[in-house]
Amino acid sequence: MIKNLLPYILSFALGTLILNLVLNGTRFRMFIRFVLAWGLGLGLSSMIAFSSFWIFNMYSRIYALFFHLVLIFLLGFHQIVIQNKRPSPIKRAELPETGIFILLLLSVGTLSYIYGHFYPFGGWDAWQVWNFKAKFLFESTGQWRNLFDPVLWRSSPHYPLLLPLINVWAWTFAEQTGAAGPFMTSILFNLLTAAIIFAALYELTGSKWAVAAAILPFLNAHYMILATAQYCDHVLGFFLCCAIISFTLAMNNGRSALFGLTGAFLGFLSFTKPEGTIAAGLSLMLFLAMVFFQKRGWKSACWLMGATLVFLIPTLIFKLLLSPGNQTFINGLASAAKPSSWQRLQIIVRYSGMELAHEKWAGLWLVLLAGFFVEIRACFQKQFIPLAAFLILYLGIVLAYYWINTYFEITWWLSVTLGRILISLLPAFLIWIAASNIPRKQ
């Protein structure tokens, strides 16, 4: 168990030290620091693992471990010895909220462990795509580029590698590529998703009711089965929330370096899935528009753009040098054999409504939509405009892609993928609706 946990602990330590460097004394609540540090550390660990393949043409455990330890030592020495900084204790006023936060994580962890045994080795796409890629990369001794051969089109070789590389890093101390790594990664991202919903809502509202919103998705059986099937959708949703929340904090605080933190999360988001790449690009455009609209200056924009470009490098390398392109795409706008018909569009719109109202969600989306209409004016306050615009535009892009790409029979395609797209958006949508409905405390 210790061997399985150690890579995640090292990622958290690295993320914490780098976050401290970025914040440079800026005070945020413990909850938000906790979750952003985890996200930052896991994203960096995947990129360190990715660099190993370019340096050694394989995954080098010694290199990845040495890289982590050196960074942790140098950053820790700089902050503890040179800057004489010490971890700040939990404030007495935050002890009740800390207890609630711990109970939330214990509850979500227990539920995730139970539901995770429905697919202890991963669901269909975990076998076919994510865990297959991780095992291929971990065990490769120089032939890792064969993973992107178009003949493996069923394993989506055009999908980026953030989740498989996190699992590769999780196996660093393991003797073989066992099921424990992906299983624990899935549970960890469930914990982090609950944590970021609570942390974001508590930061925005100061209300303990944030815990009710944070636990809500994890009481839904359909959500839990998908979130513990070791797919990448809830990973995408988590990094999307990290980007949105860090940008909101940067806008409220005014420190330019915090926009760099947003750029890092956008880079990680782009490396999750093709949908994550689209989400990162759309978010960047909306964030830049808000920076200039609210006159935050070129310095903030440069931090945001510069950090995004730096952390976008793995995605660019993957897209330009590795990806064989989407092997399951037919442009229905140009195809005479499989055109994008009006009937196809009608099916997409109708099925989307049926999906939201389906009994498997137990009314979850209907409750959230009711919250939207009850507080519709609050949902479009200035601080929520980027999030609202993103969700509307992103859903429009997804539905348009369903219509344009006519490779798959549309009803089957919607039945197996639309629910997973919804779970990737659920945390951000939940934060938006709950923050608009929960009364704010000073």
Buried (B, 14 or more C-beta within 10 A) or exposed (E): EEEBBBBBEBBBBBBBBBBBEBBEEBEBBBBBBBBBBBBBBBBBBBBBBBBBBEEEBBBBBEBBBEBBEEBBEEBBEBBEEEEEBEEEEEEEEBEEBBEBBEEBBEBBBEBBBEBBEEBEEBBEBBBBBBBBBBBBBBBBEEEBEEBBEEEBEEBBBBBBBBBBBBBBBBBBBBEEBEBBBBBBBBBBBBBBBBBBBBBBBBBBBBBBBBBBBBBBBBEBBBBBBBBBBBBBBBBBBBBBBBBBBBBBBBBEBEBBBBBBBBBBBBBBBBBBBBBBBBBBBBBBEBBBEBBEEEEBEEEBBBBBBEBBBEBBBBBEBBBEEBBEEBBEBBEBEEEEEBBBEEEBBEBBEEBBEEBBEBEEBBEBBEEBBEBBEEBEEBBEEEEBBBBBBBBEBBBEBBBEBBBBBBBBEBEEBBEEBBBBBBBBBBBBBBBBBBBBBBEEEE
